[in-house]
Amino acid sequence: MAVSEDLKDFIEYKLPYPLAVVYRNYRNQDEEDWQERTRLLVALFEITVKILASITIKSYLLDGGKDSNLNERLKSFTRPALGHWLEVLREGLKYFKDRPRTPLVNHLYEFLFGRLKCSEEIQQKAGRLARSLETAPPKADRLAYFDLLVTLRNKMAHGARLSPEEYRERFECVRPIVEAQLNDLRFMADYPIVYVSEVKVSSGLFDHIVQNCNGKDFERQRFRAEEPLDDHQLYICQFEDLKSAPVFALSLSPFMVFEYCTDCKREQIFFLNELRGKKIEFLSYQCGHLLTPPEHISDLQDIFDFLSGKVSVEDLFRGRVLGRKVPRTLVSPTQDEKAICARLVALGETCLLEERVEEAIAYLRKAVALDPDAEAAHFLLATALLYQGEAIDEAIHEYKEVTRLNPQNALAQLALGKIFIELGDSTAARARLALALEADPANQEARELLQTLGLSPVTGTFISVDPEETGSEKE
């Protein structure tokens, strides 16, 4: 069964970048290499599950994360196998069975649980594949086919070697199942994934510089919005048109991230692979490389803290969502609370000046709890945590809160730039230092650090260079 040109174009130009690129690799593969062609088809299935699961998890958390069983599964989501991804996709969407759904979640729900229209050929191929895997023939529904493909993937990863003819047999069974699955993702064309690389303030609006991550090439675009999204995040979006602000945007971090791959020397999309202590690992299906960017640990820890009741849903999604009202769990501070907050900030600053760091942190934590929008409290708390040297992730979070409240705070942008330099993440450092210089063109320290990283500071902008020329990209 030949694939239509319409389906080829849809996959390579409309679906998210990882699917488009791996599909292109599959199409360009030697036609006689049945093992590699089968592996790439299975990779397309894995990517599909992980993209849909990432959207589902973040949608579930945005809804308040009210299922205790699912919360326990997510708390252990530190080394997720493909079966774990499929489990949270299934259970996460089941949560929305009798709850209000956004249009995107409704598409996902119907894709997974809706009536599956599959040809007799696909049912026959699924039955043949099941027999070759020594498992029961699947029912004609999406989840049964997904379970069958998980079994195949695990057999390929850990099973005995097969002959070329056996791989050809499996390839011929898998191809129509996976291609039908991709064809049923047509709704994803209305929800592009974008990476916000930079946010600037212009005429009272927030100018977002983004990379459109649908299709087999990234496309640089921009939009202006009344509210800022956090930079250096991947978002699933819905646009009325790509020149206006999205009507909906939801961060997919830390399950999907956009990072520079130091092995293949270009940006890639990576999926969460493993968390080991203070090291977080991501995998790219496009190039096959692993990456360990440290800044995403705090995003995952924030989710764990939310699931444990330590962080509110409002704090978890601040700066990470547009077009959807976030349930507020904190009320606005009263005038008396604001006065108490100001007093706590003053006490924290005094303690910090006198190097009584633990006391300073205690006062400042109380201050931000009373008034989450107190910029000075967040800044001083970040400074105290950095001085203490034991809570770098929390310090990064607090400095980001400052820049969320006031993107023109050059000192916070500079502090973040210096932290990212120390962490070896020169890409993030460049962006923050450029924002510091934009906010304060006279900031000589930011200018010199940018030049050290191999950039040419220009008022309001910065010019990136080939990382091979600087040798300063993160390891």
C-alpha positions as CSV (number, residue, x, y, z in Angstrom):
1,M,0.0,0.0,0.0
2,A,1.7,3.2,-1.2
3,V,1.5,6.3,1.0
4,S,-0.3,9.2,-0.6
5,E,1.5,12.4,-1.4
6,D,-1.0,14.3,0.7
7,L,0.0,12.2,3.8
8,K,3.8,12.6,3.1
9,D,3.4,16.4,2.9
10,F,1.3,16.5,6.0
11,I,3.8,14.5,8.1
12,E,6.9,16.4,6.7
13,Y,5.4,19.9,6.8
14,K,2.6,20.0,9.4
15,L,3.5,17.6,12.2
16,P,5.9,18.5,15.1
17,Y,9.6,18.6,14.1
18,P,10.6,15.2,15.7
19,L,8.0,13.3,13.7
20,A,8.7,15.2,10.5
21,V,12.5,14.6,10.7
22,V,12.3,11.0,11.7
23,Y,9.8,10.3,9.0
24,R,12.1,12.0,6.4
25,N,14.9,9.7,7.7
26,Y,12.7,6.7,7.3
27,R,11.8,7.7,3.7
28,N,15.5,8.2,2.8
29,Q,16.6,4.9,4.4
30,D,17.9,2.1,2.1
31,E,14.8,0.1,1.1
32,E,16.5,-3.2,1.7
33,D,17.5,-2.3,5.3
34,W,14.3,-3.8,6.9
35,Q,15.7,-3.7,10.4
36,E,16.4,0.1,10.3
37,R,13.2,0.9,8.5
38,T,11.3,-1.0,11.2
39,R,13.2,0.7,13.9
40,L,12.4,4.2,12.5
41,L,8.7,3.3,12.2
42,V,8.7,2.3,15.9
43,A,10.5,5.5,16.7
44,L,7.6,7.4,15.0
45,F,5.2,5.6,17.3
46,E,7.4,6.4,20.4
47,I,7.6,10.1,19.5
48,T,3.8,10.2,19.0
49,V,3.2,8.7,22.5
50,K,5.6,11.1,24.2
51,I,4.3,14.2,22.5
52,L,0.7,13.4,23.3
53,A,1.7,12.3,26.9
54,S,3.6,15.6,27.4
55,I,0.5,17.6,26.4
56,T,-1.8,15.5,28.6
57,I,0.4,15.7,31.7
58,K,0.7,19.5,31.5
59,S,-3.1,19.8,30.8
60,Y,-3.8,17.6,33.8
61,L,-1.6,19.6,36.1
62,L,-3.2,22.9,34.8
63,D,-6.6,21.5,35.7
64,G,-5.4,21.2,39.3
65,G,-3.9,17.6,39.4
66,K,-6.7,16.1,41.5
67,D,-6.3,12.4,40.9
68,S,-4.2,10.9,43.7
69,N,-3.4,7.7,41.8
70,L,-2.2,9.6,38.8
71,N,-0.2,11.9,41.0
72,E,1.7,8.9,42.5
73,R,2.5,7.7,39.0
74,L,3.9,11.1,38.1
75,K,6.0,11.3,41.3
76,S,7.9,8.3,40.1
77,F,8.2,9.6,36.5
78,T,12.0,9.8,36.9
79,R,13.1,7.1,34.5
80,P,10.1,6.6,32.3
81,A,10.0,3.6,29.9
82,L,7.8,3.8,26.9
83,G,5.1,1.8,28.8
84,H,5.1,4.5,31.5
85,W,4.6,7.3,28.9
86,L,1.7,5.3,27.5
87,E,0.3,4.7,31.0
88,V,0.2,8.4,31.9
89,L,-1.2,9.3,28.5
90,R,-4.1,6.8,29.0
91,E,-4.8,7.6,32.7
92,G,-4.3,11.4,32.2
93,L,-7.0,11.4,29.4
94,K,-9.3,9.1,31.4
95,Y,-9.2,11.8,34.1
96,F,-10.9,14.1,31.6
97,K,-13.7,11.6,30.7
98,D,-16.4,13.4,32.8
99,R,-14.6,16.8,33.1
100,P,-14.6,19.9,30.9
101,R,-12.0,19.6,28.2
102,T,-10.2,22.2,26.2
103,P,-10.5,21.7,22.4
104,L,-7.0,20.3,22.4
105,V,-7.6,17.8,25.2
106,N,-10.8,16.8,23.5
107,H,-8.9,16.0,20.3
108,L,-6.5,13.9,22.3
109,Y,-9.3,12.1,24.0
110,E,-11.1,11.3,20.8
111,F,-7.8,10.2,19.2
112,L,-7.1,7.7,21.9
113,F,-10.5,6.5,23.0
114,G,-12.8,7.4,20.0
115,R,-14.1,4.8,17.5
116,L,-11.2,3.7,15.4
117,K,-11.7,3.5,11.6
118,C,-9.2,0.9,10.4
119,S,-9.1,-1.1,7.2
120,E,-9.3,-4.8,7.0
121,E,-5.7,-4.8,5.8
122,I,-4.6,-3.1,9.0
123,Q,-6.5,-5.6,11.2
124,Q,-4.9,-8.5,9.3
125,K,-1.4,-6.9,9.6
126,A,-1.9,-6.3,13.4
127,G,-3.0,-10.0,13.8
128,R,0.1,-11.2,11.9
129,L,2.4,-9.0,14.0
130,A,0.8,-10.3,17.2
131,R,1.4,-13.9,16.2
132,S,5.1,-13.1,15.4
133,L,5.4,-11.6,18.9
134,E,3.6,-14.6,20.4
135,T,0.9,-12.4,21.9
136,A,-2.9,-12.4,21.6
137,P,-4.4,-10.6,18.5
138,P,-5.4,-7.1,19.4
139,K,-8.9,-5.6,19.2
140,A,-9.4,-3.0,16.6
141,D,-8.9,-0.1,18.9
142,R,-6.1,2.5,19.3
143,L,-4.9,1.4,22.7
144,A,-4.7,-2.3,21.7
145,Y,-2.5,-1.3,18.7
146,F,-0.4,0.9,21.0
147,D,0.1,-1.9,23.4
148,L,1.1,-4.2,20.5
149,L,3.7,-1.7,19.3
150,V,5.1,-1.3,22.8
151,T,5.6,-5.1,22.9
152,L,7.3,-4.9,19.5
153,R,9.6,-2.1,20.7
154,N,10.6,-4.0,23.8
155,K,11.3,-7.2,21.8
156,M,13.5,-5.2,19.4
157,A,15.4,-3.6,22.2
158,H,15.9,-6.8,24.3
159,G,15.0,-9.8,22.1
160,A,16.9,-12.2,19.9
161,R,18.3,-11.2,16.5
162,L,16.0,-11.7,13.5
163,S,16.8,-12.6,9.9
164,P,16.3,-9.9,7.2
165,E,13.3,-11.8,6.0
166,E,11.7,-11.8,9.5
167,Y,12.4,-8.0,9.8
168,R,10.8,-7.5,6.4
169,E,7.7,-9.4,7.6
170,R,7.5,-7.2,10.7
171,F,8.1,-4.0,8.6
172,E,5.2,-4.9,6.3
173,C,2.9,-5.3,9.4
174,V,4.0,-2.2,11.2
175,R,4.0,0.3,8.3
176,P,0.3,0.6,7.7
177,I,-0.5,0.7,11.5
178,V,2.0,3.6,12.1
179,E,1.0,5.5,8.9
180,A,-2.7,5.3,9.8
181,Q,-1.8,6.6,13.3
182,L,0.1,9.6,11.8
183,N,-2.8,10.3,9.4
184,D,-5.2,10.5,12.4
185,L,-3.0,13.3,13.9
186,R,-4.4,15.8,11.4
187,F,-5.7,17.9,14.3
188,M,-2.1,18.7,15.4
189,A,-1.7,21.0,12.4
190,D,-3.9,23.5,14.2
191,Y,-1.6,23.3,17.3
192,P,2.0,24.2,16.3
193,I,4.8,23.7,18.8
194,V,6.9,26.8,19.2
195,Y,10.1,27.6,21.2
196,V,10.2,31.1,22.8
197,S,13.8,32.1,22.4
198,E,13.5,35.8,23.5
199,V,11.0,38.2,24.9
200,K,11.3,42.0,24.7
201,V,9.1,44.8,25.9
202,S,8.0,47.1,23.1
203,S,5.4,49.9,23.3
204,G,3.8,48.3,26.3
205,L,3.5,44.8,24.7
206,F,5.7,41.8,24.9
207,D,7.5,40.9,21.6
208,H,8.2,37.2,21.5
209,I,10.8,35.8,19.1
210,V,10.0,32.2,18.5
211,Q,11.0,29.1,16.4
212,N,8.1,27.4,14.8
213,C,8.8,23.7,15.4
214,N,6.4,22.1,13.0
215,G,7.7,20.5,9.9
216,K,11.2,19.3,9.1
217,D,12.9,22.7,9.5
218,F,12.6,25.3,12.2
219,E,11.1,28.7,11.1
220,R,11.8,31.9,13.0
221,Q,8.7,34.0,13.7
222,R,7.5,36.6,16.2
223,F,4.3,37.6,17.8
224,R,3.3,40.4,20.3
225,A,1.1,39.7,23.3
226,E,-0.2,41.6,26.3
227,E,1.3,39.0,28.7
228,P,4.8,37.5,28.5
229,L,5.6,33.8,28.2
230,D,8.7,32.5,29.9
231,D,11.6,32.3,27.4
232,H,13.6,29.2,26.7
233,Q,10.4,27.0,26.8
234,L,8.6,24.8,24.3
235,Y,4.9,25.6,24.0
236,I,1.9,23.9,22.3
237,C,-0.1,26.7,20.9
238,Q,-3.2,27.6,19.0
239,F,-3.1,30.7,16.7
240,E,-5.8,32.4,14.8
241,D,-2.9,33.4,12.5
242,L,0.8,33.1,13.1
243,K,1.4,36.9,13.1
244,S,-0.9,37.5,16.1
245,A,-0.6,36.3,19.7
246,P,-1.7,32.7,20.3
247,V,-5.2,32.3,21.7
248,F,-3.7,29.4,23.7
249,A,-0.2,28.4,24.8
250,L,0.9,25.8,27.3
251,S,4.5,25.0,28.2
252,L,5.6,21.4,27.7
253,S,8.8,21.6,29.8
254,P,10.4,19.5,31.3
255,F,8.9,16.6,29.3
256,M,9.9,18.2,26.0
257,V,12.7,20.8,25.6
258,F,14.5,22.7,22.9
259,E,18.3,22.6,23.2
260,Y,21.5,23.0,21.2
261,C,23.0,19.6,20.6
262,T,26.7,19.8,21.0
263,D,27.2,16.5,19.0
264,C,25.4,17.4,15.8
265,K,26.0,21.2,16.2
266,R,22.4,22.4,15.9
267,E,19.2,22.8,17.8
268,Q,17.0,19.8,18.5
269,I,13.9,18.8,20.4
270,F,14.6,16.4,23.3
271,F,12.4,14.3,25.4
272,L,12.8,13.6,29.2
273,N,14.8,10.3,29.5
274,E,16.0,10.0,33.1
275,L,16.5,11.9,36.3
276,R,19.4,10.7,38.4
277,G,19.9,12.7,41.6
278,K,20.8,16.3,40.4
279,K,21.4,15.2,36.8
280,I,18.6,15.2,34.2
281,E,19.0,13.5,30.9
282,F,17.1,14.1,27.6
283,L,17.0,12.1,24.3
284,S,16.6,13.4,20.8
285,Y,15.1,10.9,18.3
286,Q,16.2,13.1,15.3
287,C,19.9,12.7,16.0
288,G,20.0,9.9,18.7
289,H,22.0,12.0,21.1
290,L,21.6,12.5,24.8
291,L,21.9,15.8,26.6
292,T,22.0,16.8,30.3
293,P,21.0,20.5,30.6
294,P,20.9,21.3,34.3
295,E,18.4,24.2,34.2
296,H,15.4,21.9,33.6
297,I,15.8,20.1,36.9
298,S,14.0,22.9,38.7
299,D,11.0,22.6,36.3
300,L,10.7,18.9,37.2
301,Q,11.2,19.6,40.9
302,D,8.5,22.2,40.7
303,I,6.1,19.6,39.4
304,F,7.0,17.1,42.2
305,D,6.6,19.9,44.8
306,F,3.1,20.7,43.3
307,L,2.1,17.1,43.5
308,S,3.2,17.1,47.1
309,G,1.2,20.2,47.9
310,K,4.3,22.5,48.3
311,V,3.7,24.7,45.3
312,S,0.4,26.1,44.0
313,V,-0.9,25.5,40.5
314,E,-0.8,29.3,40.0
315,D,2.9,29.3,40.8
316,L,3.6,26.2,38.7
317,F,2.2,27.8,35.6
318,R,3.1,31.5,36.1
319,G,4.5,32.7,32.8
320,R,3.9,29.2,31.3
321,V,0.3,29.5,29.9
322,L,-1.8,31.9,27.8
323,G,-5.5,31.8,27.0
324,R,-6.5,29.7,29.9
325,K,-7.5,30.9,33.4
326,V,-5.2,29.3,36.0
327,P,-7.0,28.3,39.2
328,R,-5.9,30.6,41.9
329,T,-5.0,29.1,45.2
330,L,-3.6,32.3,46.7
331,V,-5.6,35.5,47.3
332,S,-4.2,39.0,46.7
333,P,-2.4,40.3,49.8
334,T,-4.3,42.9,51.9
335,Q,-2.7,46.3,52.6
336,D,-1.7,45.0,56.1
337,E,0.0,42.0,54.5
338,K,1.8,44.2,52.1
339,A,3.1,46.3,55.0
340,I,4.2,43.2,56.8
341,C,5.9,42.0,53.6
342,A,7.8,45.3,53.3
343,R,9.0,44.9,56.9
344,L,10.1,41.3,56.3
345,V,12.0,42.4,53.2
346,A,13.8,45.1,55.2
347,L,14.7,42.6,57.9
348,G,15.9,40.2,55.3
349,E,18.0,42.8,53.6
350,T,19.6,43.8,56.9
351,C,20.4,40.2,57.8
352,L,21.9,39.7,54.4
353,L,24.1,42.8,54.7
354,E,25.3,41.4,58.1
355,E,25.9,38.0,56.5
356,R,23.2,36.3,58.7
357,V,22.1,34.4,55.6
358,E,19.9,31.8,57.2
359,E,17.9,34.4,59.0
360,A,17.6,36.5,55.8
361,I,16.3,33.5,53.8
362,A,13.7,32.8,56.5
363,Y,12.4,36.4,56.5
364,L,12.4,36.6,52.7
365,R,10.5,33.3,52.3
366,K,7.8,34.6,54.5
367,A,7.7,37.8,52.5
368,V,7.2,36.1,49.1
369,A,4.5,33.8,50.7
370,L,2.6,36.9,51.8
371,D,3.0,38.8,48.5
372,P,4.0,36.6,45.5
373,D,4.3,39.8,43.4
374,A,6.9,41.5,45.7
375,E,9.8,41.9,43.2
376,A,12.3,43.0,45.9
377,A,11.5,40.0,48.1
378,H,12.2,37.6,45.2
379,F,15.4,39.3,44.2
380,L,16.8,39.4,47.7
381,L,15.8,35.8,48.4
382,A,17.5,34.7,45.2
383,T,20.6,36.6,46.2
384,A,20.6,35.0,49.7
385,L,20.2,31.5,48.3
386,L,23.0,32.1,45.8
387,Y,25.2,33.4,48.6
388,Q,24.4,30.3,50.6
389,G,25.4,28.1,47.7
390,E,23.2,25.2,48.5
391,A,20.0,25.9,46.5
392,I,21.0,27.0,43.0
393,D,17.8,25.7,41.4
394,E,15.7,27.7,43.8
395,A,17.8,30.8,43.3
396,I,17.3,30.5,39.5
397,H,13.5,30.1,40.1
398,E,13.5,33.3,42.3
399,Y,15.5,35.3,39.8
400,K,13.1,34.2,37.1
401,E,10.2,35.4,39.2
402,V,11.9,38.8,39.3
403,T,12.2,38.9,35.5
404,R,8.6,37.7,35.1
405,L,7.4,40.6,37.3
406,N,9.8,43.0,35.7
407,P,11.6,41.9,32.5
408,Q,13.6,45.2,32.7
409,N,15.3,44.3,35.9
410,A,18.9,44.3,34.5
411,L,20.4,43.0,37.8
412,A,18.3,39.9,37.8
413,Q,18.9,39.2,34.1
414,L,22.6,39.7,34.8
415,A,22.6,37.3,37.8
416,L,20.8,34.6,35.7
417,G,23.4,35.1,32.9
418,K,26.3,34.6,35.4
419,I,24.6,31.5,36.9
420,F,24.1,29.9,33.5
421,I,27.8,30.6,32.7
422,E,28.8,28.7,35.8
423,L,26.5,25.9,34.9
424,G,28.0,25.6,31.5
425,D,24.9,26.7,29.6
426,S,26.2,29.4,27.4
427,T,23.0,29.5,25.2
428,A,20.8,30.5,28.2
429,A,23.6,32.8,29.5
430,R,23.7,34.7,26.2
431,A,20.0,35.3,26.2
432,R,19.9,36.6,29.8
433,L,23.0,38.8,29.3
434,A,21.5,40.3,26.2
435,L,18.3,41.1,28.1
436,A,20.4,42.7,30.9
437,L,22.1,44.9,28.3
438,E,18.9,45.8,26.6
439,A,17.4,46.9,30.0
440,D,20.6,48.8,30.9
441,P,22.8,49.6,27.9
442,A,25.4,51.0,30.3
443,N,25.8,47.7,32.1
444,Q,29.5,47.1,31.3
445,E,29.7,43.7,33.1
446,A,26.9,42.3,30.9
447,R,28.6,43.7,27.8
448,E,32.0,42.2,28.7
449,L,30.5,38.8,29.5
450,L,28.7,38.8,26.2
451,Q,32.0,39.5,24.4
452,T,33.6,36.7,26.4
453,L,31.0,34.3,25.1
454,G,31.8,35.4,21.6
455,L,28.9,37.8,21.0
456,S,28.8,41.3,19.5
457,P,26.5,43.4,21.7
458,V,24.3,45.7,19.8
459,T,21.7,47.9,21.5
460,G,18.5,45.9,21.9
461,T,19.8,42.9,20.1
462,F,22.5,40.3,20.1
463,I,24.2,38.3,17.4
464,S,24.7,34.6,17.9
465,V,27.8,32.9,16.6
466,D,28.7,29.4,15.5
467,P,29.3,27.5,18.8
468,E,32.3,25.8,17.2
469,E,34.0,29.2,17.0
470,T,33.7,29.8,20.7
471,G,34.1,26.3,22.2
472,S,31.9,27.6,25.1
473,E,28.7,25.6,24.5
474,K,27.5,23.4,27.3
475,E,28.9,20.0,27.7
